[in-house]
Amino acid sequence: MTLQLTTLSNGLRVITDTVTDVESAAIGVWVDVGTRNENLLHNGVAHMVEHMMFNGTADRTSKEIAESIESLGGQINAYTSREMTAYYIHLLKDDVPMALDVLSDIIQHSTFPDKELEKERG
C-alpha cells in the first residue's frame, strides 16, 4: 500500500492509496458535518442534505446519477454519522474518470428541487 496525503491550494485534502493487485477502486468525499453539529431545531438536517444530493444536478437527473454508476456495475451511496457525511462510489478501476465526474457533480451542482425537499423534510 502507498498511502499519500496531498493538500491542494484550496485546502482540500486528498488521500490516495494504490493497491496494485486490485481491479476495483473506491473514491469518496467525506465532509466534516454530522449529527453532532445539529441542535434540536435542526435535528436531521445533515441526513436530509445527504439524501438531497442524489436528487439531481444541473446536468443529471436522480435516475441518471444512479444509472451512470450502476450501469458500469458500480455502487454509489452515502451515509451520515455523528462526525461526518460521506459520499462514495465503488467500481472497476478503469471507470474512475466517470466516478470522479459523477461525484464532483453531485457535490458541486446538486439542485435541491423544491418538490424533493418537501418529501425529505417529512
Disulfide bonds with the S-S distance in Angstrom:
none
